[in-house]
Amino acid sequence: METLITNGIRISVDPQFEPQHSNPLHAKFLFSYHITIENLSEYPVQLMARHWHIFDSIGIKREVIGDGVIGQQPILEPRQVHEYSSWCPLTTGIGKMYGHYKMQRLDNDYTFEVEIPSFDLIAPIQLN
């Protein structure tokens, strides 16, 4: 698990290889990841947008930019936690992801970025 605190928001990421949804013979490797967002600040915030950088081991880079996460723009009160899971397909068994969330303080509408820690995506068959 990778964890990073930025601007009073803690982001933890736990990635997993999904062998039941992967087919290495056809260059299909599916990874899931579970994200925990904790508001350690003293003010309510809302997650407005996400920006992901996704890399595979042959140098292909993708970016994913969009509103919220999994169709939601959750509000986190002080000390509140929001969790969600999502997935990422790769054409190789090794990759990496990192990014940031755009957050907004609800008490004054100030927007700021929260870093998502870099995490590795490694299919266990790549380690043999």
Order of alpha helices (4+ residues) and beta strands (2+ residues): beta-beta-beta-beta-beta-beta-beta-beta-beta
